[in-house]
Amino acid sequence: MKHHLPAGSTAEAPYGVVVTPESAGWAHTALRVLDLSGGGEHTFGTGDFEVIVLPLAGSCAVESDGERFELDGRADVFSRVSDFAYVPRDARVTVRGRGRFALAAARCHARLEPRYGRAEDVPVELRGAGTASRQVNNFGTPEGFPFAEKLIACEVLTPGGCWSSFPPHKHDEEGPDEAVLEEIYYFEVSGDGGMAYQRVYGTPERPIDVLAEVRGGDVVLIPHGWHGPSMPVPGHDLYYLNVMAGPSPERAWRICDDPAHAWVRDTWPEQPVDPRLPLTSAKGRS
């Protein structure tokens, strides 16, 4: 299944995950997961991509354009909200530390300033209600981090047994209520043997059909179509990192719900948010 990339299937040392526009068959969005589990350093060039360095597990220092940012990081994605660093296109970047670090990237035109994002400043949103409850860490969204040109990124944490990315939605047409965005989902699942399921489906004009069992380190590519739900099995919380970019000159995250399921939103005011949320904060696990 070309849209489901199991853990390790795209590895190119020192990266455990490598998704480029060329490998994905699109034009704008990329993700690498840098593995420095033994400690040390790695230097790379950003080329025509702006990049956010986000600790998934561990801590690091990020150096670029004469700036040095110390990222305290976290034990794992379920332990706390992390700080991060933004680095511009056409830069040399050195990451020093121990752990795993997501390099979320988008092709861009402008060369902006490097920036440090504090965990305490990341907007944490509780979205949905009832069995559609989830937590969204908006560290790299236009509202949460207005300092990028193209890149949009966030983290979603879903308690075991809840349905996330629901109602199913899409962002593959340009208009006042929708923006064209290629999207990468990178997954981690809590606990031994944890797993979840990801659904993506299209239209007769633009078909796509994905129902993937996902585990830690898996990736699902969404070039177009309705995506959702993301479904962790009971007893295992689900994390996914969303990385998005597209051709629009406006950096906007606008979506359209599948009309068959959009009514679900109207039920949320009558239901409580799952009491397990928020799962994390900048201070640690809730």
N, C-alpha and C positions, 0 to 999 in steps of 0.2 A: 504494500500500500504506500504509494509515493508521498502521501501527505502525513503519514505517521512514521516518525523516525525513532526507533527504539534506542534506549540508552546505549551508548558506545558505537552506534552504527555510523556516526559522522566524525568520530574522534580523529584528531590529528595532533599528536603531542606538540606542545603541552596543553592542548585544548581537548576537553572531554566532549564538547559539542561545537560543531562548526556549521553554521547556516549562513550562506552568502546569497545575495540576489541571484547569482548565476546558478548555484545549486538548487535554489528554490524555484527558479523559473520566473522570477519577477524582477523588479527594477530598484527597489528602494530600501528594503528592510533586512537587517542582518543581526545575528547573535552568535557570540562565542562564549564558552564557559572555560575560563582559565583555571587549570589545576596546578596549584602550588602546594599540594598536600605535604610535600617534604620540606617546604620552605624554600627560600631563595628569591630570585627576581626574574622578570621577563620584560623585555622591551619590544614594543611594536609601533608601527606607524599607522595613523588613522586614515591616511589617504583622503578620499573625498567623503568620508563619513564623520559625523559627530557621534560621540560615544559617551555613554554613562557607565562608569565602573561601579558595580553594586556587589558588596560581599554577600555570598550565599551561606558560607561557613568560614569563619576565620576573620582575621584583620589584616590590613595592609597599609602601606604608604603609596600614594600615587603622585608621580612627578611629571610635570608637563609645562612647557613654556616658562621655566624658571619658578613655577609654583610647586609647593609640596603640600599635599593634603593627607592627614593621618585619619584613616577610617577605622573606627573601633570595631565595627562589624558585629558578629554574633556567633553563637555556637552553631546554630542552624536556622533555617527560615521560619521555624515554629517557635523560636525562643524570644525574638524581639524584632522591632522595626529597626532597620539599619540606616546609618548615614551612607553617603555616596559621593562620587566626584563626576563632574561633567568635564570632558576634554574636547577641544575643537578639531575640526578637520585639519589636514596638513600639519600634524603635530607628531612628535616623538614622545611616547609615553612609557614610563617604567613603573611597573607594579612590583613592590617588594613586600613579602609577607609570607603567611602560611594559610592555606585554605583553598576555597573555590570561589571564583569571582565571575559574575556575569558581565559581559561586555555587550550591552545593548546598543545597536548602532542604526543610523539612518543616513542615506546619501543626502547631502545638502549643498548649498551654494555659499552661504555666508560663513566667515570664520569668526566665531564669537570667543568670548573670554572663558578660560577655565574657571570652574566654580566648585565650591564645596557645599554639599547639602547636608544639613544637620538632621539626625534622626528625629529630634524634638520638633522640627519644623515640618515634618511630613504629615499632610492631612490624612487622617484615618477616618474612613467612611464606613458606616454600617448600612449595607444596601439590602433591599428586599425585606422579607418577613417570613415567619413560620418556617416551613421546610425549604424555602427559597432564600434563606438568610446567608449572608457572607460579609466578609470584611475586605475593604479595598484600601490599600496603601498607595495613595496618589503621589508617589515621589517624583514621577516624571511626566505627569499630565500637564496640559496647558494651564490649568488653574493652579496646580500644586507647584509647578516649576516652569515659570514663563520665560526661561532664559535659553531655550533651544529654538532651532529654526524648523525642524521637521520631526524630530524624534518624539514619540509618545510612548510612555511605559508606565506600568503599574503592577502591583502585586495583589493577588486575590487569595484569601484564606477562607476555606469552607469547612465547617464542622462535618465530621463523618455522618453520612445519611442525608445531608442536605443536597439540594440541586442548585448549582451555581450557573452563571451565564444563562439565566433563565428569566424571562422568556427568551427563546432563540432570537437572535438579531443579526443584522448584516450591515456592512458599510462598504459597498462595492459600486455605488452610483453617486455621481456628484449632483448636489442640489441643496436647497435651503435646509432640508431636514436630514441630510445624509452626506457623508464624505467618503471618498475612495481611500481605503487604507488596507495594505497588506498586513497580515498579523501572524505572529509567532506565539504559540503557547509552549512554555517550558514548565514541566511538572516535577513536583516532589510530593511524596506521600508519607505520612507519619507512621511509625511502627513497623515491625517486621511483617513482611508479606502484604503490606498495604497496597491497594490498587484503586483505580477509579476508571470511569468511562467517559469518553469525549465523543460528542456527535457533531457532525457537520453535514449539511445537505444543501442542494442547490435548486435550480429551477430547470424546466425543460430546455430553456434557451442557454443556460450556463450550468450544466450538471456538475455535481460533486457529491460523493457519497462516502462518508467516513463514520464508522462506529468502532472506535479503538479502545482496547483495554490499555490503560496507561499506568506506568510505574515510575519510580524516581529516576530522573534523568531523561525521560522520554520527551519528544517534541512533536507537536502537531502544527502543520502549516495550513494557513487559511488564506488562499488567494482571493476567494470570493465565496458567496453563499451564506446561508443562515448557519450560525454556530451556537451550540448549546443544545441540551444542558451539559455541564461538567458535573459528574456524579461520583463522589467518593463513597465507598462502601461503609456501612456502619462500623464504628470503632477506629476509623483511620481518617484523620484530617487531611485535606487536600490543599496544596499550595500550587499556584501557577503564576508565572511571570509572563505578562503580556507585553510584546514589543510591536509597535506599529509605526508605519510611515506611508506616505502616498504622494501623488503628483500635485495635489492642490497647493497653490501658493499660501493658503491659510492653514495654519497648524490648528486643526479642529478635530475633535472626537465626536462626530455626530453619527447616530445609529438609527436603524429602522427595525422595529420589532416585527416578527412573523405575525401577520394579522390573525392567524388561527390561535395564537397563544397570548396575544397582547393583553387580553382581559385579565390575566393573572395579576397585573400590576394594581388593578382596581381593588383587589382583595387585601392588599398589604396594610392599609390603614386600620383594618379590623383585626389584625393579628399582631402578636408581640414578635420582636426579633428574637431569634434563638438565644437563650440565656447564656450559652457558652461564649458568645461574642461580647467584646472583642477577644480574640485569641491572644493577641500580642499588642504591645505598645513600645514606645521608645525606652521605657523603664524595664521591660521584660515581659515574660508571659503573664497574662492576666489570670 
